[in-house]
Amino acid sequence: MMQLGRKLFKIMAVLFGTLFYFYIAGINIGAVLTVLGSVALANAFAAQKTLENLWRYYEHLRSTCPRGRLLPGRRLTVPL
């Protein structure tokens, strides 16, 4: 859990540092955030079908396992 916190802290520090650098350089931060939001939305729409297929595969595995759930201690693996 601490590793996750450290990674999130590092990501946030880099993000705020980059935004501060843009501010000092005179770049419009609102425009940068708008572009990043648009890119994130485009990625979400592009990944929508893939995530739906992964969820259906997971549900299929759950329905075929004994008692309708994954066994304790087992990991969900996707064959390539």
C-alpha positions, 0 to 999 in steps of 0.5 A: 500500500505504501508503494502505491502511495509513493507512486501516486505522490511521484506522479502528482509531483511530476504533474504539478511540476510540469504545470508549474513549468508551463505557467512559468514559460507562459503557456496557457495551462487551461489549454493544456488541460483541455487537450489532455482531457480531450485525449483522455476522453478519446482513449476512453472511447477507443478502449470501451469495446476492449474493456467490455470484452474483458469484462465479459470474459471475466464474467464467463470465467466466474460462471464456469468456476465452481459455485459461480466464483473464482477459487480463493488463491487463484489469479485470473489469467487471460490466454494469449 
